[in-house]
Amino acid sequence: MSDCLVIGGGVIGMMGARVLAMAGARVTLLDQRKCGKESSWAGGGIISPLYPWQYSDLVNELSRASQAVYGDLCAALLENTGIDPEYIQSGLLMMNDYDTPKAQAWMDKNQLDFQPHPQGALFENIAQVRNPRLLKALKADILKHGVEIVERTKVNQLITENSTTLGVVTDNKKYYADNVIVCSGAWSSSLLEAKNTIYPIKGQMIVVESKVGVVEHIVLDQGKYIIPRKDGRLLIGSTMEDVGFDRSTNTQVGADLLAFATARFPQLKNVSIEHHWAGFRPASRVDVMVEKHPQLAHLYINTGHFRNGLNMAPESANRIKKMIEG
Ligand SMILES: Cc1cc2nc3c(=O)[nH]c(=O)nc-3n(C[C@H](O)[C@H](O)[C@H](O)COP(=O)(O)OP(=O)(O)OC[C@H]3O[C@@H](n4cnc5c(N)ncnc54)[C@H](O)[C@@H]3O)c2cc1C
């Protein structure tokens, strides 16, 4: 397989680099910061769209195919790197929206079942990963597969000639390859000269320390969620803010997220916020973009995963690999 340049080392770029390297490509991955420190780090790690019927068929196809391989993928990463992405089928308790006609019709069509639960509907098969660990494992794994990682190197523009992409320009030097794959998350628009097609939607999230078992399943209600990690910590998120690349967090938002959790689990009333952060989801004005560029040969786009990049990453990577293989 030919040389590939991957632009962006989030979950999308690293999964992409992994499958390409495993298929025999010589892969170089460039990131303007460090790999796995942006949205993919900031996310919750739920391996499913929150309310699947609110998303396009493409999002659901990419999710379903990814869900089918996630457990094995995490096991392989653990075996190869010794880093455990903590893939756990913790199930998701949905407390609202599952009983609307739209949700019911979608579930009938897609053969998705839930167990009745006193507080809603329990989707037992839904899993989570501990995304910061998944990213560490992916980075270690792709290095082992021979991927060259170049960090703190911002790609400023593509090199194109006669409608063909030849490489990229960074501050220090030019990189050339047979194929270029843009996986730059919320920053992708500037490289693609597709002004505002992909844009950031900020999400704030908090984590609190708790005991194992206080919250058994991922809990989803009114668009907000609580994710119980293996060690008892609880992630509580998240906001949806159209404010550009503003990384600030807001104390009131943290208090509101904690109140959301304590309203449902009064045992949490004395916990305090251990950490509070924000990340930039790559929102798209079209849909998730997993495609060959329509005008420029040898340019591929893997971005716009919005709220579902962690769960769509494996199949998105696979599809790009198949396109490159022709
Ligand atoms: C609060 C929150 C909760 C979330 N929860 C979930 C969830 O539970 N489940 C789920 O599936 N998804 C979730 N998401 C969404 C998910 O995190 C994203 O869809 C996913 O991380 C996108 O991955 P990415 O690799 O495209 O972007 P990123 O992880 O942002 O990676 C993009 C990378 O590109 C690099 N880059 C950008 N521009 C350039 C350039 N010009 N040159 C070089 N490098 C560049 C950046 O430095 C960055 O490392 C959540 C997101 C947030 C913010």
The ligand as an SDF file (V2000), in Angstrom:
LIG
                    3D

 53 58  0  0  0  0  0  0  0  0999 V2000
  -17.6720   16.8870   26.3620 C   0  0  0  0  0  0  0  0  0  0  0  0
  -17.6380   15.9050   25.2210 C   0  0  0  0  0  0  0  0  0  0  0  0
  -18.2160   14.6480   25.3770 C   0  0  0  0  0  0  0  0  0  0  0  0
  -18.1720   13.7110   24.3500 C   0  0  0  0  0  0  0  0  0  0  0  0
  -18.6480   12.4620   24.5570 N   0  0  0  0  0  0  0  0  0  0  0  0
  -18.5680   11.5260   23.5850 C   0  0  0  0  0  0  0  0  0  0  0  0
  -19.0070   10.1930   23.8080 C   0  0  0  0  0  0  0  0  0  0  0  0
  -19.4180    9.8390   24.9050 O   0  0  0  0  0  0  0  0  0  0  0  0
  -18.9450    9.3070   22.7770 N   0  0  0  0  0  0  0  0  0  0  0  0
  -18.4630    9.6540   21.5400 C   0  0  0  0  0  0  0  0  0  0  0  0
  -18.4420    8.8310   20.6400 O   0  0  0  0  0  0  0  0  0  0  0  0
  -18.0240   10.9130   21.3080 N   0  0  0  0  0  0  0  0  0  0  0  0
  -18.0690   11.8550   22.2950 C   0  0  0  0  0  0  0  0  0  0  0  0
  -17.6320   13.1280   22.0700 N   0  0  0  0  0  0  0  0  0  0  0  0
  -17.2380   13.4870   20.7030 C   0  0  0  0  0  0  0  0  0  0  0  0
  -15.8650   12.9860   20.3670 C   0  0  0  0  0  0  0  0  0  0  0  0
  -14.9810   13.3280   21.4010 O   0  0  0  0  0  0  0  0  0  0  0  0
  -15.4080   13.5760   19.0230 C   0  0  0  0  0  0  0  0  0  0  0  0
  -16.3690   13.3190   18.0220 O   0  0  0  0  0  0  0  0  0  0  0  0
  -14.0880   12.9600   18.5900 C   0  0  0  0  0  0  0  0  0  0  0  0
  -13.1460   13.0620   19.6270 O   0  0  0  0  0  0  0  0  0  0  0  0
  -13.5400   13.6140   17.3540 C   0  0  0  0  0  0  0  0  0  0  0  0
  -12.2680   13.0610   17.1130 O   0  0  0  0  0  0  0  0  0  0  0  0
  -11.2490   13.7630   16.1600 P   0  0  0  0  0  0  0  0  0  0  0  0
  -10.0610   12.9030   16.1130 O   0  0  0  0  0  0  0  0  0  0  0  0
  -11.9320   14.1240   14.8860 O   0  0  0  0  0  0  0  0  0  0  0  0
  -10.9490   15.1790   16.8760 O   0  0  0  0  0  0  0  0  0  0  0  0
   -9.8690   15.5850   17.9780 P   0  0  0  0  0  0  0  0  0  0  0  0
   -9.7900   14.6050   19.0620 O   0  0  0  0  0  0  0  0  0  0  0  0
  -10.1890   17.0020   18.3500 O   0  0  0  0  0  0  0  0  0  0  0  0
   -8.5020   15.5230   17.1990 O   0  0  0  0  0  0  0  0  0  0  0  0
   -8.1710   16.4220   16.1720 C   0  0  0  0  0  0  0  0  0  0  0  0
   -6.6550   16.5610   16.1930 C   0  0  0  0  0  0  0  0  0  0  0  0
   -6.2420   17.3100   15.0640 O   0  0  0  0  0  0  0  0  0  0  0  0
   -5.1790   18.1620   15.4480 C   0  0  0  0  0  0  0  0  0  0  0  0
   -5.1380   19.2500   14.4600 N   0  0  0  0  0  0  0  0  0  0  0  0
   -6.1030   20.1360   14.1770 C   0  0  0  0  0  0  0  0  0  0  0  0
   -5.7290   20.9680   13.1950 N   0  0  0  0  0  0  0  0  0  0  0  0
   -4.4800   20.5980   12.8400 C   0  0  0  0  0  0  0  0  0  0  0  0
   -3.5400   21.0810   11.8860 C   0  0  0  0  0  0  0  0  0  0  0  0
   -3.8120   22.1100   11.0860 N   0  0  0  0  0  0  0  0  0  0  0  0
   -2.3280   20.4790   11.8010 N   0  0  0  0  0  0  0  0  0  0  0  0
   -2.0090   19.4470   12.6230 C   0  0  0  0  0  0  0  0  0  0  0  0
   -2.8750   18.9460   13.5300 N   0  0  0  0  0  0  0  0  0  0  0  0
   -4.0830   19.5090   13.6530 C   0  0  0  0  0  0  0  0  0  0  0  0
   -5.5620   18.5960   16.8550 C   0  0  0  0  0  0  0  0  0  0  0  0
   -4.4460   19.0510   17.5860 O   0  0  0  0  0  0  0  0  0  0  0  0
   -6.1620   17.3260   17.4250 C   0  0  0  0  0  0  0  0  0  0  0  0
   -5.2080   16.5350   18.1210 O   0  0  0  0  0  0  0  0  0  0  0  0
  -17.6010   14.0630   23.0970 C   0  0  0  0  0  0  0  0  0  0  0  0
  -16.9980   15.3110   22.9470 C   0  0  0  0  0  0  0  0  0  0  0  0
  -16.9910   16.2250   24.0000 C   0  0  0  0  0  0  0  0  0  0  0  0
  -16.3100   17.5480   23.8120 C   0  0  0  0  0  0  0  0  0  0  0  0
  1  2  1  0
  2  3  1  0
  2 52  2  0
  3  4  2  0
  4  5  1  0
  4 50  1  0
  5  6  2  0
  6  7  1  0
  6 13  1  0
  7  8  2  0
  7  9  1  0
  9 10  1  0
 10 11  2  0
 10 12  1  0
 12 13  2  0
 13 14  1  0
 14 15  1  0
 14 50  1  0
 15 16  1  0
 16 17  1  0
 16 18  1  0
 18 19  1  0
 18 20  1  0
 20 21  1  0
 20 22  1  0
 22 23  1  0
 23 24  1  0
 24 25  2  0
 24 26  1  0
 24 27  1  0
 27 28  1  0
 28 29  2  0
 28 30  1  0
 28 31  1  0
 31 32  1  0
 32 33  1  0
 33 34  1  0
 33 48  1  0
 34 35  1  0
 35 36  1  0
 35 46  1  0
 36 37  1  0
 36 45  1  0
 37 38  2  0
 38 39  1  0
 39 40  1  0
 39 45  2  0
 40 41  1  0
 40 42  2  0
 42 43  1  0
 43 44  2  0
 44 45  1  0
 46 47  1  0
 46 48  1  0
 48 49  1  0
 50 51  2  0
 51 52  1  0
 52 53  1  0
M  END
$$$$
